[in-house]
Amino acid sequence: MNRSCLEAHLTSAGRTRRCVRARTHEGAHMDEYGDTWAPPAQVLAELTSRWGRTHKIAWTGRFWLATHHHPRAPWRSQIEPTPEQLESRLRAHYGMPPGPPAERTKRRRDVP
């Protein structure tokens, strides 16, 4: 018996859709209407790479959450049903994303 994946996501209207592909499938999830979405871990990595410098991004299993690192920032938290809506809201409040977090580099002293 081939069991379905059953990974769920919310539509932009907040309706739950479940993946109907086999539990062991690879790649994008797909609902009964043929709409596809990327695995949450992949989306989380992409959002974090764009917004990680200013926000902590999280997937609750149902909603996407962005919390600004600065405690007194306006619109400190954003909660949306889809990653597209979350990113749209962040762009509306903060403009273009600042990019990936800066890598720390060790300063090397030149020894004469």
N, C-alpha and C positions, 0 to 999 in steps of 0.2 A: 504494500500500500504506500503510495507516494503522498506524504503529508506536506501541506503548504507551509511556507515560511512564516506567515502571519505577522511579520514586522509591520508596524502601523505608522502612519503619519497623518497629520491634519492637513486638510485643504485650506485655502485662504479664507474660506467661509467657516472654518472650525469643525468641519465634518471629518470623522475618522475613516480612513481608508486602509485596508490591509493588503499586504502582498499576497498574491495568489500563485506565485511561482513555487517550485519545489523547495523544500527546506534547505537543501544543500546547494542552491543556485549560487552563481558568482555574478558580480556586477550589480547593476541597478535593480531595485525592487520595482514591481509592477502591480497595479491594482486591477480590478475586474473591468475597468473602462479603458485599460491600455495606457494610463498615465504612469510615467516612471519617475523615480526619485533615487538619488544616490544614497548609499548607506550613511547613517548618521555620523559614524566615525570619520568618514571622508569629508563630509560637510563641516564638521567641527574643526578639523584640521585646516580647511580652507578659510573659514571665518576667523580662526585664531591667527592665521598667517597675515590676514589683512587688518584685523582690529586688535590684535594682541598687545600692541604697544599702549593702547589706552583703555582697553576693556578686557574683562575676564568673560569668556564665552562658555556657555554650558548648554547641554541638551538634557532635559529632565526626563526624557522618555515620552513626553507629550508636547512640551513647549520648548522654544529656543529662548535663551536668556542671555542678556549682555549687561554686565555691571561695570560701571566706570571705576577705574582704579582710584581716582581722587574722590574722597568722601563728600566733598562739597560741590561736586560737578552738577550742573543743571541736568535734569533727566538722567539721573544716576543709573536707573535700571530700566531696561526695555524687555518686555516679554511678548513674544509673538508666536503664532501657531506654525509659521513656515520660516525657513532661513531667508527666503527672498524678502518677506515682509520685515524681518528683523533688520536685514541689511538696508532696506529702503528707509526704515525709521531712523537708523543710525546715521545714514547719509543726510536725511532731512535735518537732523539736529546738529550734526558735527561736520558735515561736508564730506569730502573724499577721505577714505581711510588713510591713516598715517603710514601704513605699510608694516612689514614684519618687525618684531622687536629687534633692537640693535644688538649685535653680538658684542660681547665684552672681549676686549683685546688686552692682553697684558702688555704693559709698557716695558720695553727692554732698554736698559741703560747700556750705552756703549762704553766699554771699558777701554781706556787708552793703553 
